[in-house]
Amino acid sequence: MVVLWQNRHHPWIPVVLVGLALNSLVMWLNGGRMPLSATALAAAAQGIGAPTWALADPRYVVASPGAPLAVLGDTFPIRVAGYAAVVSAGDLLMSLGLAGFVQRHMATSRAPELPSPTP
């Protein structure tokens, strides 16, 4: 977070910083573990089998109704090419920020044009 804070003047880095801060906050309030929505996990895994790794991973806890800020935990189901995952709002913000940062620097880092030859 310190490195991101020191680079906050770069476009899109504040978005990454907010996403990381949200994830850090929700994990801190839940004893260092990310609350995971069982409903979202089931929705992501529908038809391809539930990824049980998340339930056995000590970094996650199945969100109970009283979990602090569980809505900011892993609640968004994602399926891409047979891969199932559940991500948080912070994960989405960090991904958006990193994509924007890379795109911005790709667009502004073009090679300089060569001067046209003089006759």
Backbone as CSV, one residue per row, in Angstrom:
resi,resn,N_x,N_y,N_z,CA_x,CA_y,CA_z,C_x,C_y,C_z
1,MET,0.818,-1.184,0.000,0.000,0.000,0.000,0.870,1.259,0.000
2,VAL,2.010,1.168,0.649,2.911,2.321,0.698,3.410,2.665,-0.704
3,VAL,3.782,1.657,-1.465,4.283,1.895,-2.824,3.183,2.497,-3.690
4,LEU,1.969,1.971,-3.569,0.857,2.534,-4.338,0.599,3.983,-3.916
5,TRP,0.630,4.253,-2.617,0.412,5.605,-2.135,1.458,6.571,-2.694
6,GLN,2.715,6.130,-2.739,3.782,6.984,-3.254,3.637,7.229,-4.759
7,ASN,2.909,6.347,-5.440,2.726,6.487,-6.884,1.305,6.886,-7.254
8,ARG,0.573,7.468,-6.319,-0.831,7.800,-6.535,-1.040,8.864,-7.611
9,HIS,0.000,9.583,-7.986,-0.131,10.608,-9.020,-0.257,10.002,-10.417
10,HIS,0.097,8.732,-10.569,-0.048,8.063,-11.870,-1.517,7.757,-12.133
11,PRO,-1.952,7.915,-13.377,-3.345,7.591,-13.690,-3.659,6.133,-13.337
12,TRP,-4.805,5.901,-12.786,-5.363,4.594,-12.429,-4.792,3.995,-11.153
13,ILE,-3.685,4.453,-10.650,-3.135,3.891,-9.411,-4.071,4.136,-8.226
14,PRO,-4.744,5.290,-8.126,-5.693,5.451,-7.019,-6.805,4.403,-7.024
15,VAL,-7.221,3.941,-8.204,-8.254,2.902,-8.292,-7.716,1.590,-7.708
16,VAL,-6.476,1.248,-8.041,-5.841,0.048,-7.482,-5.727,0.186,-5.965
17,LEU,-5.335,1.350,-5.510,-5.177,1.604,-4.078,-6.498,1.452,-3.326
18,VAL,-7.581,1.968,-3.885,-8.892,1.825,-3.242,-9.295,0.356,-3.180
19,GLY,-9.080,-0.393,-4.249,-9.403,-1.815,-4.244,-8.619,-2.580,-3.196
20,LEU,-7.342,-2.298,-3.094,-6.506,-2.955,-2.089,-6.934,-2.565,-0.679
21,ALA,-7.289,-1.300,-0.498,-7.744,-0.840,0.816,-9.053,-1.527,1.215
22,LEU,-9.978,-1.684,0.271,-11.234,-2.374,0.569,-10.983,-3.824,0.981
23,ASN,-10.141,-4.521,0.218,-9.830,-5.906,0.561,-9.140,-5.998,1.919
24,SER,-8.221,-5.088,2.170,-7.506,-5.100,3.448,-8.453,-4.845,4.611
25,LEU,-9.359,-3.898,4.433,-10.307,-3.569,5.490,-11.204,-4.761,5.827
26,VAL,-11.788,-5.366,4.808,-12.707,-6.480,5.068,-11.963,-7.674,5.669
27,MET,-10.745,-7.910,5.250,-9.973,-9.009,5.825,-9.576,-8.695,7.267
28,TRP,-9.206,-7.469,7.537,-8.829,-7.076,8.901,-10.011,-7.258,9.849
29,LEU,-11.205,-6.860,9.397,-12.392,-6.979,10.241,-12.851,-8.429,10.429
30,ASN,-12.364,-9.328,9.584,-12.752,-10.735,9.667,-11.584,-11.615,10.104
31,GLY,-10.732,-11.071,10.929,-9.644,-11.856,11.511,-8.582,-12.288,10.515
32,GLY,-8.353,-11.493,9.488,-7.308,-11.805,8.513,-7.760,-12.750,7.411
33,ARG,-9.044,-13.031,7.333,-9.569,-13.947,6.318,-10.624,-13.238,5.480
34,MET,-10.663,-13.575,4.208,-11.636,-12.977,3.292,-12.941,-13.755,3.384
35,PRO,-14.060,-13.072,3.690,-15.339,-13.766,3.707,-15.752,-14.162,2.289
36,LEU,-16.191,-15.387,2.144,-16.538,-15.968,0.850,-18.015,-16.329,0.866
37,SER,-18.755,-15.855,-0.105,-20.171,-16.160,-0.210,-20.352,-17.568,-0.768
38,ALA,-20.982,-18.438,0.022,-21.239,-19.809,-0.429,-22.191,-19.810,-1.620
39,THR,-23.138,-18.882,-1.635,-24.079,-18.777,-2.750,-23.350,-18.395,-4.036
40,ALA,-22.445,-17.438,-3.949,-21.683,-17.016,-5.127,-20.763,-18.131,-5.599
41,LEU,-20.187,-18.872,-4.664,-19.322,-19.996,-5.029,-20.118,-21.056,-5.766
42,ALA,-21.315,-21.360,-5.283,-22.168,-22.342,-5.950,-22.593,-21.852,-7.330
43,ALA,-22.885,-20.558,-7.463,-23.278,-19.999,-8.759,-22.128,-20.048,-9.754
44,ALA,-20.931,-19.768,-9.295,-19.765,-19.791,-10.185,-19.474,-21.205,-10.657
45,ALA,-19.680,-22.162,-9.783,-19.319,-23.550,-10.080,-20.458,-24.355,-10.698
46,GLN,-21.594,-23.748,-10.932,-22.752,-24.465,-11.452,-22.419,-25.177,-12.759
47,GLY,-22.589,-26.481,-12.743,-22.352,-27.299,-13.931,-20.923,-27.758,-14.130
48,ILE,-19.964,-27.208,-13.397,-18.577,-27.652,-13.573,-17.985,-28.190,-12.280
49,GLY,-18.785,-28.249,-11.233,-18.295,-28.764,-9.957,-17.723,-27.649,-9.106
50,ALA,-17.996,-27.717,-7.828,-17.553,-26.664,-6.907,-16.057,-26.715,-6.686
51,PRO,-15.371,-25.588,-6.807,-13.945,-25.562,-6.481,-13.778,-25.604,-4.963
52,THR,-13.431,-26.743,-4.449,-13.368,-26.920,-2.997,-12.119,-26.306,-2.385
53,TRP,-11.171,-25.872,-3.189,-9.945,-25.297,-2.650,-10.242,-24.099,-1.759
54,ALA,-11.242,-23.315,-2.132,-11.535,-22.102,-1.368,-12.042,-22.429,0.031
55,LEU,-12.747,-23.534,0.168,-13.291,-23.894,1.476,-12.206,-24.419,2.403
56,ALA,-11.136,-24.971,1.837,-10.047,-25.508,2.654,-8.910,-24.513,2.843
57,ASP,-8.934,-23.413,2.120,-7.872,-22.411,2.181,-8.023,-21.571,3.451
58,PRO,-6.973,-21.481,4.273,-7.087,-20.713,5.524,-7.229,-19.209,5.318
59,ARG,-7.064,-18.724,4.087,-7.223,-17.293,3.830,-8.685,-16.895,3.656
60,TYR,-9.578,-17.887,3.602,-10.994,-17.627,3.385,-11.822,-18.156,4.537
61,VAL,-12.987,-17.565,4.717,-13.970,-18.050,5.668,-15.331,-17.904,4.987
62,VAL,-16.171,-18.918,5.125,-17.507,-18.816,4.560,-18.247,-17.723,5.334
63,ALA,-18.774,-16.764,4.599,-19.404,-15.597,5.222,-20.665,-16.006,5.963
64,SER,-20.709,-15.657,7.216,-21.909,-15.879,8.017,-22.751,-14.608,7.971
65,PRO,-24.020,-14.676,8.343,-24.858,-13.476,8.289,-24.313,-12.300,9.102
66,GLY,-23.573,-12.548,10.156,-23.055,-11.458,10.975,-21.632,-11.044,10.652
67,ALA,-21.050,-11.560,9.583,-19.661,-11.230,9.242,-19.544,-9.741,8.908
68,PRO,-18.570,-9.050,9.492,-18.407,-7.615,9.223,-18.074,-7.342,7.754
69,LEU,-18.828,-6.455,7.149,-18.636,-6.031,5.751,-18.540,-7.210,4.783
70,ALA,-19.326,-8.256,5.027,-19.285,-9.438,4.155,-19.625,-9.077,2.712
71,VAL,-20.391,-8.014,2.515,-20.746,-7.590,1.168,-19.505,-7.173,0.371
72,LEU,-18.439,-6.777,1.063,-17.186,-6.420,0.383,-16.258,-7.616,0.212
73,GLY,-16.680,-8.770,0.691,-15.887,-9.987,0.532,-16.050,-10.555,-0.866
74,ASP,-15.671,-11.800,-1.037,-15.793,-12.467,-2.337,-17.253,-12.829,-2.561
75,THR,-17.945,-12.003,-3.354,-19.378,-12.177,-3.577,-19.776,-12.204,-5.045
76,PHE,-18.842,-11.957,-5.956,-19.163,-11.916,-7.380,-18.665,-13.190,-8.067
77,PRO,-19.589,-14.046,-8.542,-19.159,-15.266,-9.234,-18.668,-14.947,-10.640
78,ILE,-17.600,-15.609,-11.035,-17.015,-15.424,-12.366,-16.745,-16.799,-12.967
79,ARG,-17.069,-16.941,-14.232,-16.753,-18.172,-14.967,-16.114,-17.785,-16.288
80,VAL,-14.933,-18.298,-16.531,-14.229,-18.034,-17.781,-13.633,-19.347,-18.265
81,ALA,-14.076,-19.792,-19.421,-13.530,-20.992,-20.071,-13.402,-22.178,-19.117
82,GLY,-14.450,-22.464,-18.397,-14.447,-23.609,-17.499,-13.783,-23.372,-16.157
83,TYR,-13.316,-22.171,-15.915,-12.691,-21.826,-14.633,-13.699,-21.047,-13.815
84,ALA,-13.906,-21.458,-12.578,-14.843,-20.772,-11.695,-14.085,-20.064,-10.591
85,ALA,-14.531,-18.865,-10.281,-13.924,-18.103,-9.190,-14.970,-17.176,-8.605
86,VAL,-14.682,-16.692,-7.424,-15.522,-15.695,-6.777,-14.590,-14.564,-6.362
87,VAL,-14.941,-13.345,-6.761,-14.073,-12.203,-6.496,-14.822,-11.139,-5.695
88,SER,-14.060,-10.212,-5.167,-14.631,-9.125,-4.360,-14.683,-7.833,-5.167
89,ALA,-15.377,-6.853,-4.609,-15.406,-5.527,-5.228,-13.987,-4.951,-5.289
90,GLY,-13.186,-5.207,-4.254,-11.797,-4.749,-4.256,-10.981,-5.391,-5.365
91,ASP,-11.215,-6.687,-5.606,-10.522,-7.379,-6.701,-10.878,-6.749,-8.044
92,LEU,-12.164,-6.452,-8.231,-12.601,-5.843,-9.485,-11.992,-4.462,-9.672
93,LEU,-11.927,-3.669,-8.592,-11.309,-2.351,-8.698,-9.817,-2.452,-9.003
94,MET,-9.127,-3.378,-8.342,-7.693,-3.543,-8.617,-7.468,-3.975,-10.063
95,SER,-8.301,-4.891,-10.563,-8.163,-5.344,-11.952,-8.417,-4.208,-12.930
96,LEU,-9.472,-3.437,-12.665,-9.780,-2.291,-13.524,-8.638,-1.278,-13.503
97,GLY,-8.129,-0.989,-12.314,-7.036,-0.028,-12.189,-5.770,-0.483,-12.892
98,LEU,-5.425,-1.759,-12.736,-4.226,-2.270,-13.410,-4.392,-2.272,-14.919
99,ALA,-5.581,-2.657,-15.395,-5.829,-2.643,-16.840,-5.756,-1.220,-17.380
100,GLY,-6.354,-0.273,-16.667,-6.293,1.119,-17.095,-4.888,1.671,-17.081
101,PHE,-4.127,1.312,-16.039,-2.746,1.765,-15.931,-1.906,1.249,-17.103
102,VAL,-2.023,-0.043,-17.386,-1.256,-0.632,-18.491,-1.679,-0.023,-19.817
103,GLN,-2.992,0.092,-20.038,-3.481,0.668,-21.289,-3.004,2.103,-21.459
104,ARG,-3.059,2.868,-20.403,-2.627,4.268,-20.463,-1.154,4.370,-20.858
105,HIS,-0.331,3.516,-20.259,1.092,3.577,-20.561,1.422,2.972,-21.919
106,MET,0.624,2.032,-22.374,0.828,1.514,-23.728,0.487,2.584,-24.758
107,ALA,-0.573,3.324,-24.513,-1.010,4.347,-25.452,-0.069,5.545,-25.476
108,THR,0.572,5.844,-24.360,1.448,7.025,-24.316,2.920,6.680,-24.501
109,SER,3.234,5.410,-24.655,4.639,5.004,-24.778,4.999,4.611,-26.199
110,ARG,4.316,5.163,-27.158,4.610,4.835,-28.548,5.975,5.386,-28.937
111,ALA,6.604,4.700,-29.848,7.925,5.139,-30.315,7.761,6.467,-31.059
112,PRO,8.719,7.350,-30.883,8.636,8.647,-31.573,8.760,8.449,-33.081
113,GLU,8.045,9.286,-33.800,8.113,9.209,-35.262,9.440,9.783,-35.753
114,LEU,9.974,9.170,-36.758,11.222,9.654,-37.353,10.931,10.879,-38.198
115,PRO,11.839,11.832,-38.204,11.603,13.021,-39.048,11.626,12.612,-40.522
116,SER,10.805,13.277,-41.292,10.768,12.955,-42.730,12.048,13.480,-43.387
117,PRO,12.528,12.730,-44.344,13.774,13.165,-45.018,13.560,14.472,-45.783
118,THR,14.548,15.319,-45.724,14.465,16.600,-46.451,15.032,16.407,-47.835
119,PRO,14.380,16.993,-48.843,14.871,16.818,-50.241,16.111,17.581,-50.536
